[in-house]
Amino acid sequence: MLVLERVGEPMRARENHAAACEIIGEPLAWKSVKAALARNVTGKHPRFYRVRHGVYELVRDLKR
């Protein structure tokens, strides 16, 4: 979420993973990042919007 907040635009999941690893200074499991993105696009209060396959943005960044 922090990565998408800083970028402020849709981002590929792989790019998000690489940026998150850089921010915290250590490797993160790719599956964990991918799962967090996928898990938070549905439900009552989704955090992310899936723009297209493998590309996500923050829900609050959507221009409605």
C-alpha positions as CSV (number, residue, x, y, z in Angstrom):
1,M,0.0,0.0,0.0
2,L,2.8,2.4,0.8
3,V,4.4,1.9,-2.6
4,L,1.1,2.7,-4.4
5,E,0.6,5.8,-2.1
6,R,4.1,7.1,-3.0
7,V,3.8,6.4,-6.7
8,G,0.2,7.8,-7.0
9,E,-0.7,5.9,-10.2
10,P,-1.4,2.3,-11.3
11,M,1.5,0.0,-11.0
12,R,2.4,-3.6,-12.1
13,A,2.5,-6.1,-9.2
14,R,6.1,-7.0,-10.0
15,E,7.2,-3.3,-9.9
16,N,5.3,-2.9,-6.6
17,H,7.1,-5.9,-5.2
18,A,10.5,-4.6,-6.2
19,A,9.8,-1.1,-4.8
20,A,8.5,-2.6,-1.5
21,C,11.7,-4.6,-1.1
22,E,13.8,-1.5,-1.8
23,I,11.8,0.5,0.8
24,I,12.2,-2.0,3.6
25,G,15.7,-2.9,2.6
26,E,15.2,-6.6,2.5
27,P,13.6,-9.2,0.3
28,L,9.9,-9.9,0.6
29,A,8.2,-13.0,-0.7
30,W,6.7,-12.4,-4.1
31,K,3.7,-14.6,-3.2
32,S,3.0,-12.4,-0.1
33,V,2.9,-9.2,-2.1
34,K,0.8,-10.8,-4.9
35,A,-1.6,-12.3,-2.3
36,A,-2.0,-8.9,-0.5
37,L,-2.9,-7.1,-3.7
38,A,-5.3,-9.8,-4.9
39,R,-6.9,-10.2,-1.4
40,N,-7.7,-6.5,-1.1
41,V,-9.5,-5.9,-4.4
42,T,-12.8,-7.3,-3.1
43,G,-15.0,-7.1,-0.1
44,K,-16.8,-4.3,1.6
45,H,-13.9,-1.9,1.8
46,P,-11.3,-2.8,-0.9
47,R,-8.0,-1.1,-0.8
48,F,-6.9,-1.7,-4.4
49,Y,-8.5,-1.6,-7.8
50,R,-7.3,-4.1,-10.4
51,V,-6.9,-1.9,-13.5
52,R,-6.0,-4.9,-15.7
53,H,-4.2,-8.2,-15.3
54,G,-1.2,-7.6,-12.9
55,V,-1.8,-3.8,-12.6
56,Y,-3.3,-2.3,-9.4
57,E,-4.0,1.2,-8.0
58,L,-5.3,2.5,-4.7
59,V,-9.0,2.8,-4.5
60,R,-8.8,6.4,-3.3
61,D,-6.7,7.3,-6.3
62,L,-9.5,6.5,-8.7
63,K,-10.9,9.4,-10.6
64,R,-14.7,9.1,-10.4
